[in-house]
Each structure stands twice: as C-alpha cells, then as structure tokens.
Amino acid sequence: MIQKELTERILSMEDEVLKGIGGAVKINSVMGAPEEGAPFGPGPKKALEYALDLARSMGFEAHNVDDMVGYAEYGEGDDMVAVLGHLDVVPVNGKWDHDPFLGEVVDGEIYGRGTCDDKGMAIGALYALKAIKDLGLATDRRIRVIFGTNEESGSRCVRHYVESGQEMPVMGFTPDADFPLIFFEKGTTHVHIGSQDFHQGDIPVLAFEAGRALNVVPDSARLILEGNWKIQETEEVSVSQEEGKTIIEAKGAGAHGSMPELGKNALVTLLEAVEEIQIGGDFAKVSSFILEKIGRDTKGQGLGIHFQDPETGETSVNLGTLRLEEGRLSFGLDIRYPKNGDHDKVKEALESASLAYGLQVLDRETNDPLYVPKDSDLIQRLLGVYRAMTGDLSEPLAIGGGTYAKVFPNMVAFGPNFPGDTPLEHQPNERVEVKKLMKSLTIVGHAMLALGQETV
C-alpha cells in the first residue's frame, strides 16, 4: 500500500539528500593500492566512513565490517531485508564540463562520478530509510542499508560480508540498474590474455596502454615506439615524434562494458592505425589476436562464443584494458552471456584462440547468471510498488550488466533508471536529474516498506 506521507516526507528532504550525495561524490573512491585498514585503498575506505558517520548522525546503528563493507539498520523483527549499494566508482574518463568530484547541481542535474553509479542511490536509500524512521512507520522485519566498496572491481566487499558470517537478508534489492526491475543478469567471464614474459620485436615498444577498467569501453589508447615512424593521422589518431620516439595516441567513445556496441574502442582504432608497421614480437601476436578475433565485433562471433536466447539476450564482449608493465603484456576482456551460455565453452574457446596466436590465458574469473522467477514474492512486491507509483506496466528485464544482487539469494536490481533514460554510468559528465532522483527514492522508500512487512 502506497503511503502518501512517506512520499511527501522523502520529497521534502531534497536539499538534505543532495547535500549528502554531494559529500559522497567529493570523495575520490576509485580502487587504490591496499593500505593498513583500507583493503581497497584510501578512497573507498573514506567513502565508507562517510556513509557510516552520516547514518549515525541520523540516529541509526552503523557497523563497519573489516573496512570492506558496512551497514545501517532500522526496525525490529527476527528477519532482515536489505538494500545494497556501493560507494566505489570507476576512474574518470573523457572531458567533463563540471568537476567529477564536486557533486555540483547545475540546471536541475547533479553532476559527478558516482551520481548514477551508485553513490546517488546508496546514500539516497539511507535518506529514504530515515524518512521511514522519522514517520515511525512499523515493519515486521528489520531494514538494512548495506554499503559496499569494491563493486566496480570484483565485489570482494560483499563476498567478504557473506564469507565472514554476517546476517543474510531474506530478500532485498540493489538500486543500481533499471526499473521496473531486473529478473536476469548475464553470466560473466573476466579474463586477461597475453604474454607473461614480453618479447620485443623488430621495433622496440617503449610503452603501451589502453583503458581504465574491464567494464568500460576504452576512450583512449597510447603507444610509444622507438624510432621515427610515419603513421597516418586522423581525427581519432594523433602522432608526434620527440627524442627518437614516435608517440601514437587514439581517441574513442566510452560506454559501459555490458553494452560495448554503444562505444568506440580506442585500442582497436590504435591497432588499426599501426597495422602496416612491422613491429613484430609479442606486440604483433596481441595485435593480430585483437584485430582478427575481436576487432569491432562486440558479440563474440570471432571468438566462437556468440550465444543467443530470446528471453535473456546474446553474448557481449568488451575489450576493456591493455597494459605493458613489468615485462608483462596483457589485454582484458569482459564477456557476458545469456542463460544458455556456458563457462566451460567460453574457457575452451579462449584457450584455443590464445594458443593459436602464441599467447596465454593469464587469469580468468567467472560469475554465474542471476535468475529470479517473475512470479516470485520478491518480484511481485517490487513490481507492485513500481506499478502503483508510476502506472507503468512494463515487464521485468534481462540485462548484461552485473550487480551486487548476484552475491545474495533472493535479491534483484531495482531502479533507478526509468524506461527510456540514457545510460550515463561510467560516462564523462555522469549526472542525474534531481527530479528523477527524488522520484526514484520515493519508489525505493516504498519498496523498503513493502519488503519490511510479512504480508502485503
């Protein structure tokens, strides 16, 4: 049942919400080198402390679980339901019109890295829980907002929550995707392929890098060769020479790794630009693999891993990173596939292709798909709230993106993007319209309340 006073209370908190989110956005919480008391680097640790201090200032009990994950809780009851958000962010990419670590509101939109993914909703959910608390609304189950700090780099934070024996929710959601909700998330393989002992060819490679994260299409790539080489410049490729070196830089268009077809891969652009130069060595092996087996194909056809399913979509392949460092050359792939995909078939195809080019699979990590039946109690409760508050009768979605929901049983992604919204996660000028943000939070608040009842 939708309670008018809860909607009104959340909407009345707009200034508080924007201030709270802005404070979180000001913290650069990109994963960093581990430190004592900061397993994912100082930025994520600072963001976690900020969220927990904010929760305590609202009167909630707040707990830090080994500096990896934390939570705040409201209500009574033997069972607990959870809202799961994350405070870490991907690195800044591209050109921004506003400071990505300021949380500035401009023309009705709040800008900054994490405003969409996922600080906006993680901090916003805390305010929605505060509204429930302020109104004294009764629940049969405790409601917990859980803050993770490593979602963008493997979700080790919430895996630690589970493995360390923390209380598990009976149901829950993560506001880190789309409305009406996500009933299926693709299975994934993250893999690095290359040479552990890099061998130079006829032209020495002095530096080579592209991309910032596996789950982002690279919008820039850089190669430095010894010697002066003539390479055709274009709008996307610049070439300069200094001190006997040739520097080639390529530009592309970023996109989320679950939808690589929406971007343009700068690494592929760079390799196409130098294809006629006989660089040789392991560089040539990697270049040939990428151009011949991947190229502009984002569906896995060249690798022989193109799965299709009418309900849950098809394979996506994102060539996300490349690094030459400490004698190792590797490129990273983010591969996602529908419910008829197969981890073992993907493994076999990658190993076979790597061997054919004289390369190795250096490391590989897989995650099973998430599937919650559409007629389940969880989905029916969440759909009921969304439909009552929007009038939108859209059906649940299957997506390529992977969320925290995979770590917990009986959990799905629910919001905050509405049908038709342009995805801005991981993009330059990441931002969210304040009116839509507040509308999402009213839905999240009512969803918390609905899950917090034994019966609805």
Backbone torsions as a table, in degrees:
resi	resn	phi	psi	omega
1	MET	NA	129.1	-178.3
2	ILE	-81.4	127.9	-178.1
3	GLN	-105.4	117.2	-175.7
4	LYS	-58.0	-39.1	-176.8
5	GLU	-65.5	-29.4	177.7
6	LEU	-69.9	-44.2	176.5
7	THR	-57.8	-48.2	-178.2
8	GLU	-63.2	-39.7	-179.1
9	ARG	-65.0	-45.0	179.8
10	ILE	-63.0	-44.7	-178.9
11	LEU	-63.9	-31.2	180.0
12	SER	-70.8	-14.2	-176.6
13	MET	-93.9	14.3	-172.7
14	GLU	-53.5	-48.1	-178.0
15	ASP	-62.6	-41.5	177.7
16	GLU	-62.7	-43.3	-178.4
17	VAL	-61.4	-47.2	-178.5
18	LEU	-64.6	-37.5	177.1
19	LYS	-65.2	-42.8	-179.9
20	GLY	-65.3	-43.6	178.2
21	ILE	-66.7	-41.9	179.3
22	GLY	-58.6	-39.2	178.0
23	GLY	-62.8	-37.7	178.2
24	ALA	-70.6	-39.7	-178.6
25	VAL	-64.4	-31.0	-179.5
26	LYS	-63.9	-17.7	-179.1
27	ILE	-90.5	119.1	176.6
28	ASN	-75.5	98.9	-173.5
29	SER	-107.5	33.6	169.3
30	VAL	-65.3	140.1	179.2
31	MET	-55.1	135.6	179.2
32	GLY	-127.9	-173.6	179.2
33	ALA	-66.8	138.0	-179.8
34	PRO	-60.4	143.2	174.8
35	GLU	-134.2	167.4	175.8
36	GLU	-57.6	121.6	-179.1
37	GLY	76.9	5.6	-179.6
38	ALA	-142.8	76.2	-172.8
39	PRO	-63.3	-21.6	178.8
40	PHE	-113.2	18.8	179.8
41	GLY	99.5	166.1	-175.1
42	PRO	-67.4	-31.6	-178.1
43	GLY	-63.9	-55.6	176.9
44	PRO	-58.0	-37.9	178.6
45	LYS	-62.7	-45.0	-179.6
46	LYS	-63.7	-38.8	178.9
47	ALA	-64.9	-39.3	178.3
48	LEU	-65.1	-45.6	178.8
49	GLU	-60.4	-39.0	178.3
50	TYR	-60.2	-48.7	-177.7
51	ALA	-63.7	-42.0	-178.2
52	LEU	-69.9	-38.4	175.8
53	ASP	-64.5	-38.9	177.6
54	LEU	-62.9	-43.2	178.8
55	ALA	-61.4	-42.4	179.7
56	ARG	-64.5	-35.9	179.1
57	SER	-66.7	-20.1	177.0
58	MET	-88.8	-4.1	179.5
59	GLY	94.3	10.9	178.3
60	PHE	-89.7	152.1	164.9
61	GLU	-73.7	133.7	-178.7
62	ALA	-131.4	140.2	-174.2
63	HIS	-131.5	137.3	176.3
64	ASN	-104.6	121.9	-179.8
65	VAL	-101.7	91.4	172.8
66	ASP	57.8	31.4	175.6
67	ASP	62.3	17.0	178.1
68	MET	-107.9	-35.4	-173.8
69	VAL	-153.6	154.8	178.1
70	GLY	-147.1	173.0	179.5
71	TYR	-157.1	156.7	172.2
72	ALA	-125.4	150.6	-171.2
73	GLU	-140.7	150.1	177.1
74	TYR	-138.4	147.1	170.6
75	GLY	98.8	-176.1	-179.1
76	GLU	-131.4	166.3	178.3
77	GLY	132.3	157.6	179.7
78	ASP	-72.5	-33.0	-178.0
79	ASP	-99.5	160.6	-179.0
80	MET	-133.1	139.4	171.9
81	VAL	-114.4	157.0	-171.4
82	ALA	-135.4	147.5	166.2
83	VAL	-114.1	127.2	-169.7
84	LEU	-118.4	117.4	177.9
85	GLY	-128.5	170.8	178.6
86	HIS	-130.9	150.5	-173.9
87	LEU	-109.2	-8.8	175.8
88	ASP	-82.2	159.6	-178.0
89	VAL	-135.9	163.1	172.8
90	VAL	-81.1	159.9	179.3
91	PRO	-60.9	156.7	177.4
92	VAL	-72.0	137.4	179.0
93	ASN	-134.5	156.3	173.8
94	GLY	67.5	-168.5	-177.6
95	LYS	-95.7	130.6	179.8
96	TRP	-111.1	143.5	175.2
97	ASP	-86.1	-18.6	-179.7
98	HIS	-138.5	151.8	-177.2
99	ASP	-54.5	122.1	-178.0
100	PRO	-69.1	-12.0	179.6
101	PHE	-122.2	45.2	178.6
102	LEU	-123.7	-32.2	-177.9
103	GLY	69.9	38.0	-175.3
104	GLU	-80.5	138.7	175.6
105	VAL	-96.9	120.1	-178.1
106	VAL	-131.6	123.1	177.1
107	ASP	51.5	43.0	174.9
108	GLY	79.9	12.5	177.8
109	GLU	-128.8	141.9	175.8
110	ILE	-100.6	123.2	-175.5
111	TYR	-99.2	150.7	170.8
112	GLY	143.8	154.1	178.0
113	ARG	-67.2	122.5	-179.0
114	GLY	103.3	-11.1	-179.9
115	THR	-60.4	-38.2	175.1
116	CYS	-89.5	-40.2	-166.3
117	ASP	-137.3	91.5	2.3
118	ASP	-139.2	17.9	-177.1
119	LYS	-62.0	-36.2	-178.9
120	GLY	-55.1	-47.8	-177.1
121	MET	-85.6	-30.6	178.3
122	ALA	-63.8	-49.2	177.1
123	ILE	-71.2	-38.6	178.9
124	GLY	-60.2	-38.0	179.0
125	ALA	-62.3	-32.7	177.6
126	LEU	-64.3	-40.6	177.2
127	TYR	-68.5	-36.4	175.9
128	ALA	-62.5	-39.3	177.4
129	LEU	-67.4	-36.5	176.6
130	LYS	-62.3	-38.5	178.4
131	ALA	-62.5	-41.5	176.8
132	ILE	-61.3	-43.9	179.6
133	LYS	-64.7	-46.3	-178.0
134	ASP	-59.4	-35.2	-179.2
135	LEU	-84.0	-7.8	-179.8
136	GLY	65.7	32.1	-177.8
137	LEU	-72.8	129.6	-175.2
138	ALA	-80.7	143.4	174.7
139	THR	-133.5	153.5	176.1
140	ASP	-86.4	-19.4	-178.9
141	ARG	-124.5	150.6	173.1
142	ARG	-70.5	147.4	178.8
143	ILE	-114.6	125.0	-176.3
144	ARG	-120.8	130.3	170.6
145	VAL	-100.2	119.5	-176.6
146	ILE	-106.4	132.2	-178.9
147	PHE	-111.1	117.4	174.6
148	GLY	-98.2	165.3	-176.1
149	THR	-135.2	14.4	-176.4
150	ASN	-145.7	26.0	-176.8
151	GLU	-64.2	-38.4	-175.6
152	GLU	-75.4	-9.7	-175.9
153	SER	-131.7	34.7	172.0
154	GLY	119.9	-7.7	176.9
155	SER	61.7	30.6	178.5
156	ARG	-64.7	-25.1	-178.9
157	CYS	-61.8	-52.1	-177.9
158	VAL	-77.5	-23.5	172.6
159	ARG	-65.7	-36.5	176.4
160	HIS	-66.6	-38.2	176.8
161	TYR	-55.2	-46.6	-179.1
162	VAL	-68.8	-49.5	-173.4
163	GLU	-69.1	-23.5	-179.8
164	SER	-86.8	3.9	173.3
165	GLY	83.8	21.4	176.3
166	GLN	-68.0	158.2	-178.5
167	GLU	-62.8	135.7	-180.0
168	MET	-95.8	138.2	176.7
169	PRO	-71.6	151.3	175.4
170	VAL	-77.9	-23.3	173.2
171	MET	-166.5	166.1	-179.8
172	GLY	177.9	-175.3	179.2
173	PHE	-153.2	159.7	172.8
174	THR	-117.9	123.3	179.3
175	PRO	-84.1	68.8	-170.7
176	ASP	-140.5	33.2	179.9
177	ALA	-157.8	-115.4	-170.9
178	ASP	-134.4	152.2	164.4
179	PHE	-86.1	153.0	6.9
180	PRO	-73.0	-37.0	169.9
181	LEU	178.3	169.7	-177.3
182	ILE	-111.0	115.1	178.1
183	PHE	-94.4	-14.3	-178.9
184	PHE	-141.0	133.0	172.0
185	GLU	-122.8	136.5	-174.1
186	LYS	-63.8	151.9	168.6
187	GLY	-69.7	153.5	-176.0
188	THR	-133.7	150.8	166.2
189	THR	-128.8	124.9	170.9
190	HIS	-108.1	127.3	-172.4
191	VAL	-142.9	145.8	171.2
192	HIS	-116.9	131.9	-177.0
193	ILE	-125.2	142.9	176.8
194	GLY	161.3	-142.6	-177.6
195	SER	-127.4	125.1	179.3
196	GLN	-73.3	-24.8	-178.9
197	ASP	-127.9	89.6	-171.4
198	PHE	-65.1	128.4	177.5
199	HIS	-108.8	126.3	177.6
200	GLN	-72.7	158.6	176.7
201	GLY	-110.5	-147.9	-178.2
202	ASP	-69.2	-29.1	178.4
203	ILE	-115.3	114.3	-178.3
204	PRO	-62.2	133.2	175.8
205	VAL	-96.0	119.1	-177.1
206	LEU	-92.5	-29.1	178.2
207	ALA	-159.6	147.1	-178.6
208	PHE	-159.8	120.6	179.8
209	GLU	-158.0	153.1	176.9
210	ALA	-160.5	145.9	172.3
211	GLY	77.8	159.8	-178.4
212	ARG	-118.8	-25.6	-177.8
213	ALA	-155.3	151.2	-179.1
214	LEU	-60.1	-32.8	-173.5
215	ASN	-95.5	25.9	175.7
216	VAL	-134.6	134.0	173.9
217	VAL	-67.6	126.7	-178.0
218	PRO	-63.5	128.8	176.2
219	ASP	-100.3	2.6	175.6
220	SER	-153.2	153.0	177.3
221	ALA	-150.7	149.9	-174.5
222	ARG	-143.1	135.2	178.8
223	LEU	-136.6	132.3	176.2
224	ILE	-120.8	123.9	-179.4
225	LEU	-112.2	146.2	172.7
226	GLU	-75.0	135.2	-180.0
227	GLY	100.0	169.5	178.6
228	ASN	-102.5	119.3	-174.9
229	TRP	-127.9	140.3	-179.5
230	LYS	-89.4	116.7	-178.7
231	ILE	-132.6	134.7	-176.1
232	GLN	-66.4	125.8	175.3
233	GLU	-86.8	148.4	176.6
234	THR	-138.8	-175.5	176.0
235	GLU	-63.6	-25.6	-176.6
236	GLU	-102.3	-12.6	-176.5
237	VAL	-126.0	124.5	175.7
238	SER	-114.6	145.3	-177.6
239	VAL	-131.7	131.9	175.8
240	SER	-137.5	157.6	-179.1
241	GLN	-131.9	134.7	178.4
242	GLU	-156.6	136.3	176.2
243	GLU	50.1	43.4	176.9
244	GLY	75.0	19.1	178.6
245	LYS	-124.3	150.9	174.6
246	THR	-114.7	124.0	-178.0
247	ILE	-110.1	119.5	179.4
248	ILE	-113.4	125.8	178.7
249	GLU	-126.7	135.0	-179.5
250	ALA	-121.1	145.9	176.9
251	LYS	-113.3	148.4	176.7
252	GLY	-138.4	-156.6	177.6
253	ALA	-131.4	121.9	-178.4
254	GLY	-71.9	158.5	174.4
255	ALA	-163.7	161.4	177.2
256	HIS	-65.2	143.4	-176.7
257	GLY	-64.1	-17.5	177.0
258	SER	-78.8	-14.3	179.2
259	MET	-133.8	59.7	-174.6
260	PRO	-62.9	-20.4	179.2
261	GLU	-65.2	-16.4	179.7
262	LEU	-85.0	-8.1	179.7
263	GLY	-111.5	-175.7	172.1
264	LYS	-133.5	121.1	-169.8
265	ASN	-79.8	114.5	-178.1
266	ALA	-66.8	-29.7	179.1
267	LEU	-65.6	-43.4	177.6
268	VAL	-63.2	-41.0	178.2
269	THR	-59.7	-43.0	-179.9
270	LEU	-65.1	-45.5	-178.9
271	LEU	-64.6	-35.3	175.9
272	GLU	-64.5	-35.4	-177.6
273	ALA	-69.1	-30.2	-176.9
274	VAL	-107.0	13.7	-173.8
275	GLU	-60.4	-32.1	-176.8
276	GLU	-83.5	-10.2	178.8
277	ILE	-84.2	128.2	-176.1
278	GLN	-85.2	79.0	-176.5
279	ILE	-77.0	-41.4	175.2
280	GLY	75.2	-171.0	178.6
281	GLY	63.7	-155.9	-179.4
282	ASP	-68.4	-24.8	174.2
283	PHE	-57.6	-46.0	-178.2
284	ALA	-63.8	-37.1	178.8
285	LYS	-63.9	-45.9	-179.4
286	VAL	-66.5	-43.2	179.8
287	SER	-61.2	-45.4	179.7
288	SER	-63.1	-43.0	178.4
289	PHE	-57.7	-51.1	-175.8
290	ILE	-63.8	-47.6	-176.1
291	LEU	-70.7	-33.9	-175.9
292	GLU	-89.9	-33.0	-175.8
293	LYS	-100.6	-20.1	-178.2
294	ILE	-123.5	-70.6	-179.8
295	GLY	56.3	-130.5	179.0
296	ARG	-91.8	5.3	178.3
297	ASP	-77.7	118.0	179.0
298	THR	-108.4	13.4	-176.4
299	LYS	-113.6	0.8	177.1
300	GLY	80.3	13.5	-177.3
301	GLN	-67.1	-42.0	-179.5
302	GLY	-65.3	-28.6	179.2
303	LEU	-88.7	-6.3	-179.4
304	GLY	74.0	30.4	-179.1
305	ILE	-127.2	31.5	-178.7
306	HIS	-86.5	96.5	176.0
307	PHE	-94.1	145.4	177.5
308	GLN	-133.2	141.5	177.8
309	ASP	-146.7	129.4	-175.6
310	PRO	-63.2	-27.0	-178.4
311	GLU	-89.7	-33.7	-170.3
312	THR	-123.2	13.8	169.5
313	GLY	90.3	-153.0	-174.9
314	GLU	-137.9	172.7	-179.4
315	THR	-63.3	142.9	166.6
316	SER	-125.4	144.1	178.1
317	VAL	-129.5	120.0	175.8
318	ASN	-112.3	120.2	170.9
319	LEU	-81.8	98.3	-166.3
320	GLY	-96.6	-34.8	-174.7
321	THR	-142.8	157.8	167.8
322	LEU	-147.9	136.0	179.9
323	ARG	-140.6	136.9	166.4
324	LEU	-115.9	106.1	-178.2
325	GLU	-153.8	139.5	178.4
326	GLU	51.3	42.4	176.0
327	GLY	76.5	10.2	179.4
328	ARG	-121.1	131.1	174.8
329	LEU	-114.7	122.7	-179.6
330	SER	-147.2	151.2	171.2
331	PHE	-124.3	149.1	-174.1
332	GLY	-114.2	138.7	179.0
333	LEU	-117.8	136.9	171.8
334	ASP	-109.4	106.9	-174.5
335	ILE	-112.1	129.7	-178.8
336	ARG	-129.5	140.7	-174.7
337	TYR	-145.7	155.3	-175.0
338	PRO	-73.0	-173.8	-171.0
339	LYS	-66.5	-19.4	176.4
340	ASN	-93.8	8.6	174.4
341	GLY	-70.9	166.2	-174.2
342	ASP	-142.8	116.8	179.4
343	HIS	-54.2	-44.0	-175.5
344	ASP	-66.8	-39.3	178.3
345	LYS	-65.6	-39.0	176.9
346	VAL	-63.6	-44.3	179.0
347	LYS	-58.6	-48.6	-179.0
348	GLU	-62.0	-41.4	-178.8
349	ALA	-66.1	-40.8	-179.8
350	LEU	-68.2	-41.8	179.6
351	GLU	-66.0	-40.4	179.9
352	SER	-65.2	-45.2	179.9
353	ALA	-65.0	-41.9	-179.9
354	SER	-61.2	-45.7	179.9
355	LEU	-60.5	-39.5	-178.5
356	ALA	-63.5	-26.8	-179.5
357	TYR	-102.4	9.0	179.6
358	GLY	72.5	27.3	-179.9
359	LEU	-116.4	177.0	-178.4
360	GLN	-128.4	150.9	164.2
361	VAL	-80.3	111.1	-173.3
362	LEU	-83.7	-35.2	174.1
363	ASP	-161.2	157.1	-176.1
364	ARG	-152.1	137.3	177.5
365	GLU	-135.9	135.0	-177.9
366	THR	-122.4	153.1	172.9
367	ASN	-134.6	133.7	178.4
368	ASP	-70.3	158.3	176.5
369	PRO	-69.4	161.0	171.9
370	LEU	-104.2	133.3	177.0
371	TYR	-143.2	119.8	174.7
372	VAL	-122.0	122.7	-176.7
373	PRO	-56.1	142.2	-177.7
374	LYS	-63.1	-25.6	-178.6
375	ASP	-92.5	10.0	-179.9
376	SER	-69.2	158.4	179.6
377	ASP	-59.5	-42.9	-179.8
378	LEU	-58.0	-51.9	-176.4
379	ILE	-67.0	-38.2	180.0
380	GLN	-65.8	-37.7	177.1
381	ARG	-64.8	-47.8	-178.2
382	LEU	-66.4	-42.8	177.7
383	LEU	-61.4	-39.0	180.0
384	GLY	-60.7	-43.1	177.7
385	VAL	-64.5	-49.8	-177.3
386	TYR	-59.8	-46.3	-177.1
387	ARG	-68.2	-37.7	179.2
388	ALA	-65.7	-33.6	-174.9
389	MET	-90.7	-17.4	-177.1
390	THR	-120.0	-23.5	-173.2
391	GLY	76.3	2.4	-179.2
392	ASP	-87.0	123.2	-177.7
393	LEU	-101.5	22.7	179.2
394	SER	-56.3	150.1	180.0
395	GLU	-84.6	156.4	175.6
396	PRO	-55.8	155.5	-171.6
397	LEU	-111.5	153.7	166.5
398	ALA	-109.0	133.0	-175.3
399	ILE	-130.5	163.3	174.5
400	GLY	-85.6	-26.7	-179.4
401	GLY	-63.9	147.9	176.3
402	GLY	-111.1	135.9	-179.3
403	THR	-122.8	175.4	174.5
404	TYR	-56.1	-23.9	-175.0
405	ALA	-54.9	-27.2	-178.3
406	LYS	-64.3	-21.6	-174.2
407	VAL	-81.1	-23.1	-175.3
408	PHE	-114.9	144.4	171.9
409	PRO	-72.1	148.1	174.6
410	ASN	58.0	47.7	176.4
411	MET	-138.2	144.1	178.7
412	VAL	-136.7	167.0	172.1
413	ALA	-86.6	136.1	-172.6
414	PHE	-142.6	101.8	-178.4
415	GLY	76.7	-176.9	6.4
416	PRO	-99.1	-4.8	-177.3
417	ASN	-75.3	135.5	178.7
418	PHE	-90.6	156.8	177.9
419	PRO	-52.8	131.3	179.6
420	GLY	93.3	-11.8	178.1
421	ASP	-66.4	145.9	175.4
422	THR	-81.7	124.5	-179.8
423	PRO	-64.8	126.0	179.6
424	LEU	-118.7	2.0	177.2
425	GLU	-61.5	137.0	176.7
426	HIS	69.2	10.2	-175.0
427	GLN	-102.4	157.8	166.6
428	PRO	-59.0	147.8	-178.1
429	ASN	59.3	35.1	173.6
430	GLU	-54.1	132.9	-175.5
431	ARG	-164.7	166.7	176.3
432	VAL	-142.8	139.9	176.9
433	GLU	-68.6	128.8	-174.0
434	VAL	-59.1	-41.7	-179.6
435	LYS	-61.6	-40.8	179.1
436	LYS	-69.9	-38.4	177.0
437	LEU	-57.7	-48.2	-178.1
438	MET	-68.3	-35.7	176.1
439	LYS	-63.7	-42.8	177.6
440	SER	-60.4	-40.9	-178.0
441	LEU	-68.3	-33.1	175.5
442	THR	-65.1	-38.8	178.1
443	ILE	-66.1	-44.0	178.9
444	VAL	-61.6	-41.8	179.2
445	GLY	-61.0	-44.3	178.5
446	HIS	-69.5	-31.8	176.8
447	ALA	-67.1	-41.5	174.9
448	MET	-55.5	-47.5	-177.4
449	LEU	-63.9	-40.2	-179.3
450	ALA	-65.1	-42.1	179.3
451	LEU	-71.5	-25.2	-178.5
452	GLY	-76.1	-5.1	178.8
453	GLN	-100.5	144.2	175.5
454	GLU	-64.0	-41.3	179.1
455	THR	-131.7	151.7	177.7
456	VAL	-127.4	NA	NA
